[in-house]
């Protein structure tokens, strides 16, 4: 199983602010999970989602 990323790690991966990542979550622009009250992201799912969005 892949390591799940935090909001901060996703912001660093895409070169955006944490606020932008949270906005993407609220807009359902990127897939995420709520685990124990914390937002987490599967890196592989994020990259596949971005690839699909670029087509």
N, C-alpha and C positions, 0 to 999 in steps of 0.2 A: 504494500500500500504506500502510495506517495505521501510525503510529508505535507500537511496542510499549512498554507501560508496565512500570515496575519495581514491586517489592513496595511500596516507599515511596510511589510515585505512586498506586497502587491504594488504599493505606491513606488517603491524603489525599482521594482521590475519594469514598470511602465514609464518611469520618469515623471510621475504626476504627484500631486499632493494627496495626503490622506483624505482630505475633504472631497477631492474629486473621486476617489475610490468609493467613499461612502455615498456620494451622489449617484454613481453608477449602480450601486447596489439598490438604492431606493427606486431608481428608474428601471431596474431589472435589465440593465445593459450587460452585466456580467453575472455568471453563475456563482452563488455563494451558499454557505451553510451557516446556520446559527447553532452553535454548540455550547451549551452551558452559559448562554448569554453573550458569548463572544462570536464575532463574525469570522469565518474561516473560508479559505479558497483552495481548491485543488488546482495545482499549477498546470497539470496536463489539460484539464477542462478549460482553464482560462486561455491557454495557448491555442487549443482547438477552436474555441469560440471566436477568438480574434481572427484566426485564419479564415473561418467561415464568413465572418463579417466583411472581410476584404474582397471576397469573390463577387 
